[in-house]
Amino acid sequence: MAQDLSWIDVMDSDDLWIGEMVAVESALGPLLMINIDGTVCAYENRCPHMGGRLSDGEFANGVIVCPNHRWEFCAHSGRGINPTGQQLNPHRVRIVGGRILVASGDS
Ligand code: FES
């Protein structure tokens, strides 16, 4: 049975510029918010390797690099690039009235 989604207001869209990656504390826990060429993505702010805080890493050319051991992830999909076979925990995103909303119940 499909689970109902609810939407959590996490930040103002003006506070996440193109090319930026920021940490947000939310009702869903720590989130990594990324603006990739105008597309906003949200992930749990936790590396699947040993729990590194991804927002302390790097984001360039669509790639997130964990600060701890340099694992790399596609910012669009959250899939591992190096190593492969890994996946960040994503959340669906909506922008309504200049606010970024993140779905609860989809991960
Ligand atoms: S904790 Fe992220 S690569 Fe090790």
Backbone and ligand atoms as CSV (ligand in chain L), in Angstrom:
chain,resi,resn,atom,element,x,y,z
A,1,MET,N,N,0.841,-1.190,0.000
A,1,MET,CA,C,0.000,0.000,0.000
A,1,MET,C,C,0.884,1.249,0.000
A,2,ALA,N,N,0.550,2.227,-0.838
A,2,ALA,CA,C,1.342,3.457,-0.916
A,2,ALA,C,C,1.213,4.248,0.375
A,3,GLN,N,N,2.340,4.843,0.764
A,3,GLN,CA,C,2.353,5.645,1.982
A,3,GLN,C,C,2.064,7.100,1.623
A,4,ASP,N,N,1.241,7.764,2.437
A,4,ASP,CA,C,0.950,9.173,2.185
A,4,ASP,C,C,2.186,10.017,2.415
A,5,LEU,N,N,2.343,11.028,1.547
A,5,LEU,CA,C,3.444,11.972,1.715
A,5,LEU,C,C,2.940,13.181,2.477
A,6,SER,N,N,3.788,13.719,3.295
A,6,SER,CA,C,3.537,15.058,3.816
A,6,SER,C,C,4.756,15.889,3.445
A,7,TRP,N,N,4.573,17.204,3.400
A,7,TRP,CA,C,5.625,18.088,2.905
A,7,TRP,C,C,6.086,18.994,4.027
A,8,ILE,N,N,7.387,19.002,4.251
A,8,ILE,CA,C,7.998,19.770,5.327
A,8,ILE,C,C,8.692,20.989,4.717
A,9,ASP,N,N,8.368,22.174,5.238
A,9,ASP,CA,C,9.012,23.414,4.790
A,9,ASP,C,C,10.404,23.466,5.404
A,10,VAL,N,N,11.445,23.480,4.558
A,10,VAL,CA,C,12.802,23.435,5.108
A,10,VAL,C,C,13.606,24.722,4.924
A,11,MET,N,N,13.298,25.508,3.860
A,11,MET,CA,C,14.093,26.732,3.687
A,11,MET,C,C,13.506,27.605,2.582
A,12,ASP,N,N,14.003,28.846,2.543
A,12,ASP,CA,C,13.652,29.784,1.491
A,12,ASP,C,C,14.468,29.428,0.244
A,13,SER,N,N,13.829,29.402,-0.905
A,13,SER,CA,C,14.565,29.037,-2.126
A,13,SER,C,C,15.636,30.073,-2.475
A,14,ASP,N,N,15.475,31.306,-1.995
A,14,ASP,CA,C,16.493,32.332,-2.260
A,14,ASP,C,C,17.790,32.066,-1.493
A,15,ASP,N,N,17.733,31.172,-0.513
A,15,ASP,CA,C,18.922,30.867,0.288
A,15,ASP,C,C,19.709,29.686,-0.254
A,16,LEU,N,N,19.306,29.188,-1.434
A,16,LEU,CA,C,20.029,28.071,-2.052
A,16,LEU,C,C,20.292,28.433,-3.511
A,17,TRP,N,N,21.399,29.057,-3.738
A,17,TRP,CA,C,21.722,29.536,-5.082
A,17,TRP,C,C,22.204,28.382,-5.960
A,18,ILE,N,N,22.147,28.611,-7.252
A,18,ILE,CA,C,22.658,27.628,-8.213
A,18,ILE,C,C,24.116,27.322,-7.891
A,19,GLY,N,N,24.424,26.046,-7.810
A,19,GLY,CA,C,25.790,25.618,-7.519
A,19,GLY,C,C,26.090,25.507,-6.039
A,20,GLU,N,N,25.079,25.797,-5.194
A,20,GLU,CA,C,25.300,25.731,-3.742
A,20,GLU,C,C,24.841,24.398,-3.166
A,21,MET,N,N,25.478,24.042,-2.061
A,21,MET,CA,C,25.119,22.852,-1.272
A,21,MET,C,C,25.117,23.319,0.185
A,22,VAL,N,N,23.992,23.123,0.892
A,22,VAL,CA,C,23.913,23.593,2.275
A,22,VAL,C,C,23.308,22.507,3.164
A,23,ALA,N,N,23.609,22.622,4.441
A,23,ALA,CA,C,23.017,21.741,5.451
A,23,ALA,C,C,21.791,22.417,6.042
A,24,VAL,N,N,20.736,21.628,6.281
A,24,VAL,CA,C,19.521,22.133,6.917
A,24,VAL,C,C,19.107,21.145,7.991
A,25,GLU,N,N,18.822,21.671,9.157
A,25,GLU,CA,C,18.222,20.826,10.200
A,25,GLU,C,C,16.709,20.904,10.026
A,26,SER,N,N,16.050,19.773,9.952
A,26,SER,CA,C,14.612,19.781,9.683
A,26,SER,C,C,13.923,18.761,10.582
A,27,ALA,N,N,12.602,18.747,10.486
A,27,ALA,CA,C,11.824,17.757,11.225
A,27,ALA,C,C,12.148,16.343,10.753
A,28,LEU,N,N,12.779,16.236,9.575
A,28,LEU,CA,C,13.177,14.932,9.033
A,28,LEU,C,C,14.599,14.567,9.430
A,29,GLY,N,N,15.246,15.458,10.189
A,29,GLY,CA,C,16.637,15.250,10.549
A,29,GLY,C,C,17.532,16.097,9.672
A,30,PRO,N,N,18.849,15.854,9.730
A,30,PRO,CA,C,19.775,16.660,8.941
A,30,PRO,C,C,19.659,16.367,7.450
A,31,LEU,N,N,19.495,17.434,6.673
A,31,LEU,CA,C,19.349,17.292,5.223
A,31,LEU,C,C,20.477,18.007,4.502
A,32,LEU,N,N,20.810,17.472,3.341
A,32,LEU,CA,C,21.745,18.097,2.416
A,32,LEU,C,C,20.910,18.638,1.263
A,33,MET,N,N,20.917,19.952,1.086
A,33,MET,CA,C,20.140,20.583,0.029
A,33,MET,C,C,21.114,21.073,-1.046
A,34,ILE,N,N,20.796,20.778,-2.306
A,34,ILE,CA,C,21.697,21.104,-3.408
A,34,ILE,C,C,20.899,21.741,-4.534
A,35,ASN,N,N,21.438,22.797,-5.103
A,35,ASN,CA,C,20.850,23.410,-6.284
A,35,ASN,C,C,21.778,23.138,-7.465
A,36,ILE,N,N,21.321,22.237,-8.348
A,36,ILE,CA,C,22.116,21.837,-9.509
A,36,ILE,C,C,21.535,22.530,-10.727
A,37,ASP,N,N,22.132,23.604,-11.156
A,37,ASP,CA,C,21.664,24.327,-12.342
A,37,ASP,C,C,20.165,24.634,-12.278
A,38,GLY,N,N,19.675,24.970,-11.092
A,38,GLY,CA,C,18.273,25.342,-10.929
A,38,GLY,C,C,17.379,24.212,-10.461
A,39,THR,N,N,17.872,22.996,-10.468
A,39,THR,CA,C,17.114,21.861,-9.946
A,39,THR,C,C,17.559,21.603,-8.509
A,40,VAL,N,N,16.576,21.589,-7.596
A,40,VAL,CA,C,16.909,21.386,-6.192
A,40,VAL,C,C,16.729,19.911,-5.828
A,41,CYS,N,N,17.748,19.352,-5.174
A,41,CYS,CA,C,17.691,17.970,-4.686
A,41,CYS,C,C,17.945,17.967,-3.183
A,42,ALA,N,N,17.368,16.974,-2.523
A,42,ALA,CA,C,17.541,16.845,-1.070
A,42,ALA,C,C,17.915,15.402,-0.741
A,43,TYR,N,N,18.892,15.270,0.144
A,43,TYR,CA,C,19.326,13.954,0.610
A,43,TYR,C,C,19.524,14.008,2.116
A,44,GLU,N,N,19.455,12.861,2.745
A,44,GLU,CA,C,19.906,12.782,4.127
A,44,GLU,C,C,21.373,13.221,4.144
A,45,ASN,N,N,21.730,14.063,5.110
A,45,ASN,CA,C,23.094,14.620,5.144
A,45,ASN,C,C,24.030,13.642,5.852
A,46,ARG,N,N,24.140,12.467,5.252
A,46,ARG,CA,C,24.905,11.405,5.907
A,46,ARG,C,C,25.473,10.488,4.834
A,47,CYS,N,N,26.763,10.301,4.857
A,47,CYS,CA,C,27.398,9.412,3.891
A,47,CYS,C,C,27.093,7.960,4.237
A,48,PRO,N,N,26.781,7.127,3.220
A,48,PRO,CA,C,26.494,5.715,3.499
A,48,PRO,C,C,27.725,4.919,3.912
A,49,HIS,N,N,28.900,5.505,3.776
A,49,HIS,CA,C,30.107,4.778,4.183
A,49,HIS,C,C,30.207,4.720,5.706
A,50,MET,N,N,30.595,5.836,6.323
A,50,MET,CA,C,30.732,5.843,7.786
A,50,MET,C,C,30.061,7.068,8.392
A,51,GLY,N,N,29.023,7.545,7.713
A,51,GLY,CA,C,28.200,8.601,8.303
A,51,GLY,C,C,28.766,10.004,8.197
A,52,GLY,N,N,29.718,10.223,7.304
A,52,GLY,CA,C,30.291,11.566,7.139
A,52,GLY,C,C,29.218,12.600,6.816
A,53,ARG,N,N,29.473,13.821,7.280
A,53,ARG,CA,C,28.541,14.925,7.044
A,53,ARG,C,C,28.836,15.482,5.644
A,54,LEU,N,N,27.995,15.118,4.689
A,54,LEU,CA,C,28.274,15.431,3.285
A,54,LEU,C,C,28.351,16.925,3.016
A,55,SER,N,N,27.591,17.718,3.781
A,55,SER,CA,C,27.600,19.170,3.557
A,55,SER,C,C,28.956,19.787,3.866
A,56,ASP,N,N,29.828,19.074,4.563
A,56,ASP,CA,C,31.182,19.569,4.823
A,56,ASP,C,C,32.142,19.188,3.695
A,57,GLY,N,N,31.615,18.467,2.715
A,57,GLY,CA,C,32.444,18.051,1.595
A,57,GLY,C,C,32.422,19.070,0.465
A,58,GLU,N,N,32.545,18.582,-0.744
A,58,GLU,CA,C,32.616,19.454,-1.913
A,58,GLU,C,C,31.481,19.122,-2.872
A,59,PHE,N,N,31.105,20.134,-3.640
A,59,PHE,CA,C,30.104,19.953,-4.687
A,59,PHE,C,C,30.556,20.746,-5.909
A,60,ALA,N,N,30.837,20.048,-6.987
A,60,ALA,CA,C,31.239,20.698,-8.234
A,60,ALA,C,C,30.937,19.770,-9.396
A,61,ASN,N,N,30.516,20.351,-10.509
A,61,ASN,CA,C,30.253,19.586,-11.744
A,61,ASN,C,C,29.285,18.427,-11.505
A,62,GLY,N,N,28.286,18.660,-10.652
A,62,GLY,CA,C,27.262,17.646,-10.420
A,62,GLY,C,C,27.707,16.495,-9.551
A,63,VAL,N,N,28.842,16.646,-8.869
A,63,VAL,CA,C,29.369,15.556,-8.044
A,63,VAL,C,C,29.538,16.038,-6.602
A,64,ILE,N,N,29.046,15.231,-5.654
A,64,ILE,CA,C,29.238,15.476,-4.222
A,64,ILE,C,C,30.397,14.604,-3.768
A,65,VAL,N,N,31.331,15.200,-3.045
A,65,VAL,CA,C,32.472,14.437,-2.521
A,65,VAL,C,C,32.420,14.474,-0.999
A,66,CYS,N,N,32.386,13.314,-0.376
A,66,CYS,CA,C,32.354,13.226,1.087
A,66,CYS,C,C,33.687,13.722,1.660
A,67,PRO,N,N,33.645,14.500,2.756
A,67,PRO,CA,C,34.884,15.045,3.303
A,67,PRO,C,C,35.759,13.994,3.983
A,68,ASN,N,N,35.189,12.871,4.348
A,68,ASN,CA,C,35.956,11.938,5.178
A,68,ASN,C,C,36.906,11.050,4.385
A,69,HIS,N,N,36.366,10.329,3.402
A,69,HIS,CA,C,37.206,9.389,2.651
A,69,HIS,C,C,37.033,9.561,1.149
A,70,ARG,N,N,36.439,10.708,0.763
A,70,ARG,CA,C,36.388,11.128,-0.642
A,70,ARG,C,C,35.496,10.259,-1.534
A,71,TRP,N,N,34.545,9.543,-0.959
A,71,TRP,CA,C,33.590,8.858,-1.828
A,71,TRP,C,C,32.840,9.911,-2.624
A,72,GLU,N,N,32.461,9.557,-3.867
A,72,GLU,CA,C,31.808,10.505,-4.771
A,72,GLU,C,C,30.414,10.007,-5.147
A,73,PHE,N,N,29.478,10.985,-5.238
A,73,PHE,CA,C,28.085,10.672,-5.538
A,73,PHE,C,C,27.555,11.633,-6.595
A,74,CYS,N,N,26.696,11.127,-7.473
A,74,CYS,CA,C,25.999,11.976,-8.438
A,74,CYS,C,C,24.992,12.836,-7.680
A,75,ALA,N,N,25.062,14.159,-7.853
A,75,ALA,CA,C,24.160,15.047,-7.124
A,75,ALA,C,C,22.722,14.929,-7.624
A,76,HIS,N,N,22.529,14.524,-8.887
A,76,HIS,CA,C,21.169,14.394,-9.440
A,76,HIS,C,C,20.445,13.166,-8.893
A,77,SER,N,N,21.150,12.064,-8.768
A,77,SER,CA,C,20.502,10.792,-8.428
A,77,SER,C,C,20.887,10.273,-7.048
A,78,GLY,N,N,21.996,10.748,-6.518
A,78,GLY,CA,C,22.506,10.228,-5.243
A,78,GLY,C,C,23.267,8.925,-5.396
A,79,ARG,N,N,23.393,8.443,-6.629
A,79,ARG,CA,C,24.113,7.178,-6.844
A,79,ARG,C,C,25.617,7.345,-6.669
A,80,GLY,N,N,26.235,6.301,-6.175
A,80,GLY,CA,C,27.678,6.330,-6.019
A,80,GLY,C,C,28.379,6.338,-7.364
A,81,ILE,N,N,29.386,7.188,-7.485
A,81,ILE,CA,C,30.230,7.226,-8.687
A,81,ILE,C,C,31.533,6.491,-8.398
A,82,ASN,N,N,32.079,6.765,-7.227
A,82,ASN,CA,C,33.311,6.086,-6.822
A,82,ASN,C,C,33.293,5.944,-5.300
A,83,PRO,N,N,32.987,4.790,-4.752
A,83,PRO,CA,C,32.706,3.558,-5.476
A,83,PRO,C,C,31.258,3.528,-5.981
A,84,THR,N,N,30.996,2.660,-6.951
A,84,THR,CA,C,29.635,2.424,-7.412
A,84,THR,C,C,28.937,1.499,-6.415
A,85,GLY,N,N,27.632,1.314,-6.631
A,85,GLY,CA,C,26.882,0.397,-5.772
A,85,GLY,C,C,26.455,1.028,-4.458
A,86,GLN,N,N,26.617,2.347,-4.339
A,86,GLN,CA,C,26.191,3.078,-3.140
A,86,GLN,C,C,25.035,3.997,-3.517
A,87,GLN,N,N,24.283,4.461,-2.528
A,87,GLN,CA,C,23.148,5.339,-2.812
A,87,GLN,C,C,22.871,6.235,-1.625
A,88,LEU,N,N,22.815,7.554,-1.891
A,88,LEU,CA,C,22.367,8.480,-0.849
A,88,LEU,C,C,20.863,8.334,-0.667
A,89,ASN,N,N,20.395,8.708,0.507
A,89,ASN,CA,C,18.979,8.594,0.831
A,89,ASN,C,C,18.255,9.872,0.385
A,90,PRO,N,N,17.466,9.796,-0.713
A,90,PRO,CA,C,16.870,11.011,-1.274
A,90,PRO,C,C,15.503,11.343,-0.678
A,91,HIS,N,N,15.126,12.597,-0.832
A,91,HIS,CA,C,13.770,13.043,-0.518
A,91,HIS,C,C,13.246,13.816,-1.722
A,92,ARG,N,N,11.970,13.659,-2.008
A,92,ARG,CA,C,11.367,14.469,-3.071
A,92,ARG,C,C,11.278,15.926,-2.638
A,93,VAL,N,N,11.334,16.804,-3.628
A,93,VAL,CA,C,11.367,18.246,-3.357
A,93,VAL,C,C,10.288,18.944,-4.183
A,94,ARG,N,N,9.661,19.948,-3.582
A,94,ARG,CA,C,8.760,20.878,-4.278
A,94,ARG,C,C,9.156,22.287,-3.886
A,95,ILE,N,N,8.932,23.229,-4.797
A,95,ILE,CA,C,9.110,24.641,-4.441
A,95,ILE,C,C,7.756,25.309,-4.609
A,96,VAL,N,N,7.260,25.878,-3.521
A,96,VAL,CA,C,5.936,26.506,-3.509
A,96,VAL,C,C,6.058,27.877,-2.850
A,97,GLY,N,N,5.691,28.890,-3.599
A,97,GLY,CA,C,5.695,30.239,-3.032
A,97,GLY,C,C,7.053,30.667,-2.525
A,98,GLY,N,N,8.115,30.225,-3.195
A,98,GLY,CA,C,9.456,30.629,-2.795
A,98,GLY,C,C,10.019,29.830,-1.620
A,99,ARG,N,N,9.291,28.815,-1.177
A,99,ARG,CA,C,9.769,27.950,-0.101
A,99,ARG,C,C,10.092,26.569,-0.660
A,100,ILE,N,N,11.150,25.957,-0.147
A,100,ILE,CA,C,11.505,24.592,-0.545
A,100,ILE,C,C,10.875,23.631,0.449
A,101,LEU,N,N,10.081,22.706,-0.076
A,101,LEU,CA,C,9.399,21.692,0.719
A,101,LEU,C,C,10.020,20.327,0.401
A,102,VAL,N,N,10.178,19.514,1.433
A,102,VAL,CA,C,10.772,18.192,1.269
A,102,VAL,C,C,9.764,17.163,1.757
A,103,ALA,N,N,9.636,16.076,0.994
A,103,ALA,CA,C,8.633,15.062,1.319
A,103,ALA,C,C,9.082,14.185,2.483
A,104,SER,N,N,8.134,13.912,3.316
A,104,SER,CA,C,8.319,12.953,4.392
A,104,SER,C,C,7.557,11.688,4.012
A,105,GLY,N,N,8.143,10.545,4.278
A,105,GLY,CA,C,7.420,9.301,4.038
A,105,GLY,C,C,7.731,8.647,2.719
A,106,ASP,N,N,8.774,9.131,2.011
A,106,ASP,CA,C,9.104,8.538,0.712
A,106,ASP,C,C,10.463,7.886,0.714
A,107,SER,N,N,11.052,7.715,1.874
A,107,SER,CA,C,12.385,7.102,1.872
A,107,SER,C,C,12.479,6.086,2.988
L,1,FES,S1,S,32.318,8.586,5.597
L,1,FES,FE1,FE,32.018,9.284,3.558
L,1,FES,S2,S,33.564,8.342,2.425
L,1,FES,FE2,FE,33.830,7.567,4.424
